[in-house]
Amino acid sequence: MKFAKVKKFILDKLKKELKPNLYYHGVHHTIDVLEASKRIAKMENINGTELTLLKTAALFHDIGFLIKYKSNEQESAKIAKEILPDFDYKSNEINRICNMVLSTKIPQSPKTLLDKILCDADLDYLGRDDFFIVGQKLHREWNEYGIKCSLKQWYMQQVDFITNHKYFTESEISLRYNKKMLHLSQIKELLNIK
């Protein structure tokens, strides 16, 4: 597996080809998910080949946005199957990467520990200090892609989303759960303001 080469190839491709109005799902999000995946993997004692597969899945998890906005995970998996053989990934490795990518579709459906790490990394921001900034980028992006909602509707949806969301790894629960719940209570406070 030539991870360094595939990383450069994918990040260059995303920088050049992603639409500029993907304020949330831009190349910065892919890099963010890659970094979060590495951090969680370290806490979960994942290394070697397993770590390479996870990092590769992080790179590919949203590449489907090059093709379409909704249900992009299927496109991401398809692109991974097309590209990864050129970087010496075997078919069983590619299948595992595709399964990780597909598990990130909302509602998330992780089966393996690597799936769980990628899902947690994808929504890591829910329990971070930059939650409101990142969330506003997603709200703005939605509005540009035809998912229109007012700020109040957005926050109401966030209450539902955060209430139903769960982190899957013990590492992410210990690191992000309390802050995520603080954000939920802050949103509820905002909604009570007349």
Secondary structure as UniProt FT lines:
FT   HELIX           3..17
FT   TURN            20..21
FT   HELIX           27..43
FT   TURN            44..45
FT   HELIX           48..60
FT   TURN            61..62
FT   HELIX           63..66
FT   TURN            70..71
FT   HELIX           72..83
FT   HELIX           84..87
FT   HELIX           91..103
FT   HELIX           113..122
FT   HELIX           124..127
FT   TURN            129..130
FT   HELIX           131..144
FT   TURN            145..146
FT   HELIX           151..164
FT   HELIX           170..192
//
